[in-house]
Amino acid sequence: MNWTLHERAMALVDEGRYAEAAEIEEKAVDCVPSGLPRTLGILAQSAVSMWMKAGNDERAKRFFENVRKRLTVGWETEIEALITNWRTDG
């Protein structure tokens, strides 16, 4: 796991640069080994949230579809609810 990528993404979020942050967070997700499902879920949810904050719902959905097969059922359900609720609440 490369925490440097996640830290860079979070620094960009602090600057309001959500799309750039999301791209980096996706790279962090790609670095997570299969034995760390919680880390994978947290970072995947973070990337989806960043894309949504950037106003790019389609990219958030596409990323989720690409990563969902690696997620446990709990994370899959949670991120799917995030996307759905963001649309109805946002």
C-alpha positions as a Markdown table, in Angstrom:
| # | Residue | x | y | z |
|---|---|---|---|---|
| 1 | Met | 0.0 | 0.0 | 0.0 |
| 2 | Asn | 1.3 | 3.4 | -1.0 |
| 3 | Trp | 0.1 | 5.9 | 1.7 |
| 4 | Thr | 2.0 | 8.7 | -0.1 |
| 5 | Leu | -0.6 | 8.7 | -2.8 |
| 6 | His | -3.5 | 8.9 | -0.3 |
| 7 | Glu | -1.7 | 11.7 | 1.5 |
| 8 | Arg | -1.3 | 13.6 | -1.8 |
| 9 | Ala | -4.9 | 13.1 | -2.6 |
| 10 | Met | -6.0 | 14.5 | 0.8 |
| 11 | Ala | -3.8 | 17.5 | 0.4 |
| 12 | Leu | -5.5 | 18.3 | -2.9 |
| 13 | Val | -8.9 | 17.9 | -1.2 |
| 14 | Asp | -7.8 | 20.5 | 1.3 |
| 15 | Glu | -7.3 | 22.8 | -1.7 |
| 16 | Gly | -10.6 | 22.0 | -3.2 |
| 17 | Arg | -9.1 | 20.2 | -6.1 |
| 18 | Tyr | -11.4 | 17.2 | -6.0 |
| 19 | Ala | -10.9 | 15.8 | -9.5 |
| 20 | Glu | -7.2 | 15.7 | -9.2 |
| 21 | Ala | -7.5 | 14.2 | -5.8 |
| 22 | Ala | -9.8 | 11.5 | -7.1 |
| 23 | Glu | -7.4 | 10.5 | -9.9 |
| 24 | Ile | -4.6 | 10.1 | -7.3 |
| 25 | Glu | -6.9 | 8.2 | -4.9 |
| 26 | Glu | -7.8 | 5.8 | -7.7 |
| 27 | Lys | -4.1 | 5.0 | -8.0 |
| 28 | Ala | -3.9 | 4.4 | -4.3 |
| 29 | Val | -6.8 | 1.9 | -4.6 |
| 30 | Asp | -4.8 | 0.1 | -7.4 |
| 31 | Cys | -1.9 | -0.4 | -4.9 |
| 32 | Val | -4.0 | -2.1 | -2.2 |
| 33 | Pro | -3.2 | -5.8 | -2.0 |
| 34 | Ser | -6.1 | -8.3 | -1.9 |
| 35 | Gly | -5.5 | -9.0 | 1.8 |
| 36 | Leu | -6.6 | -5.6 | 3.0 |
| 37 | Pro | -10.4 | -5.4 | 2.2 |
| 38 | Arg | -11.0 | -2.6 | 4.8 |
| 39 | Thr | -8.3 | -0.4 | 3.4 |
| 40 | Leu | -9.6 | -1.1 | -0.1 |
| 41 | Gly | -13.1 | -0.1 | 0.9 |
| 42 | Ile | -12.1 | 3.0 | 2.7 |
| 43 | Leu | -10.0 | 4.3 | -0.2 |
| 44 | Ala | -12.6 | 3.3 | -2.9 |
| 45 | Gln | -15.3 | 5.2 | -0.9 |
| 46 | Ser | -13.0 | 8.1 | -0.7 |
| 47 | Ala | -12.3 | 8.2 | -4.4 |
| 48 | Val | -16.0 | 7.9 | -5.2 |
| 49 | Ser | -16.7 | 10.8 | -2.8 |
| 50 | Met | -14.0 | 12.9 | -4.4 |
| 51 | Trp | -15.5 | 12.4 | -7.9 |
| 52 | Met | -18.9 | 13.3 | -6.6 |
| 53 | Lys | -17.6 | 16.5 | -5.0 |
| 54 | Ala | -15.9 | 17.3 | -8.3 |
| 55 | Gly | -19.3 | 17.0 | -9.9 |
| 56 | Asn | -18.3 | 14.0 | -12.0 |
| 57 | Asp | -21.0 | 11.5 | -11.2 |
| 58 | Glu | -20.3 | 9.4 | -14.3 |
| 59 | Arg | -16.6 | 9.0 | -13.4 |
| 60 | Ala | -17.6 | 8.0 | -9.9 |
| 61 | Lys | -20.0 | 5.4 | -11.2 |
| 62 | Arg | -17.4 | 4.1 | -13.7 |
| 63 | Phe | -14.7 | 3.8 | -11.1 |
| 64 | Phe | -17.1 | 2.0 | -8.7 |
| 65 | Glu | -18.1 | -0.5 | -11.5 |
| 66 | Asn | -14.4 | -1.1 | -12.1 |
| 67 | Val | -13.5 | -1.7 | -8.5 |
| 68 | Arg | -16.7 | -3.3 | -7.1 |
| 69 | Lys | -15.5 | -6.9 | -7.9 |
| 70 | Arg | -12.6 | -6.4 | -5.5 |
| 71 | Leu | -14.8 | -5.1 | -2.6 |
| 72 | Thr | -16.5 | -7.1 | 0.1 |
| 73 | Val | -20.3 | -7.1 | 0.0 |
| 74 | Gly | -20.5 | -4.6 | 2.9 |
| 75 | Trp | -18.3 | -2.0 | 1.1 |
| 76 | Glu | -20.0 | -2.6 | -2.2 |
| 77 | Thr | -23.4 | -1.9 | -0.6 |
| 78 | Glu | -22.1 | 1.2 | 1.3 |
| 79 | Ile | -20.5 | 2.8 | -1.8 |
| 80 | Glu | -23.6 | 2.0 | -3.9 |
| 81 | Ala | -25.7 | 3.7 | -1.3 |
| 82 | Leu | -23.4 | 6.7 | -1.2 |
| 83 | Ile | -23.8 | 7.2 | -5.0 |
| 84 | Thr | -27.6 | 6.8 | -4.8 |
| 85 | Asn | -28.1 | 9.0 | -1.8 |
| 86 | Trp | -25.7 | 11.7 | -3.2 |
| 87 | Arg | -28.0 | 12.0 | -6.2 |
| 88 | Thr | -31.2 | 12.2 | -4.1 |
| 89 | Asp | -29.8 | 14.3 | -1.3 |
| 90 | Gly | -27.4 | 16.5 | -3.3 |
